[in-house]
Amino acid sequence: MKKIKNKQSRKQLNSGLYFLATVIILTIVALLIDSEKTVKALYYSLKLLINLIPIIVMVILFIAIINFFVDQKKLSSYLGKESGIKGWIITIIAGIITHGPIYVWFNMLKEMRKNGMRTGFIAIFLYNRAIKIPLIPVMIYYFGTLYTVTLMIVMIITSPIIGLIVELFTEKDSLDPNPRSGVKKY
């Protein structure tokens, strides 16, 4: 078991190194083609990274807190196969109230999936991320109250259907906490 984990860790490390090398090479090529635009893009990327650091730290802390305080059985009771309506409601609310770029949450969702979270709940969480409480007044301004409220209700009601559809098509994959482990490379 330990050898398998080490082999998987090495593959992930190698993939990361290949990606990093590709980015560095492409950056050098871009610098050679148009150094002024490339430097501007790098500066913008650095500013973006600095802005994302607090969100990334928050998500890492959130994952650590979940791993430390939440028992795997308890997590499964809230977000696992036996969670019932409680799991659906928790996931919908969590999707609506969370903030920040969605890709920052992917790692947390992966960890929660490893701890027994249903794949349908991941879909529900991602689907409901489109509803943003701070943006509701702006939506009302541009689209009107009836449209905004109708859209939000439809999204909330249909998100469990989307979750069930995702589970239906990914049920076999949902049993594997590392979805890339069964991918064959040709």
JOWO-V875413 format. One record per helix or strand of 2 or more residues. SS is the DSSP state (H for helix, E for strand). FROM is the first residue (numbers start at 0). LEN is the number of residues. If there is no record, write none. Layout:
SS;FROM;LEN, SS;FROM;LEN
This chain:
H;1;32, H;34;35, H;71;8, H;84;13, H;101;13, H;118;10, H;132;11, H;144;30
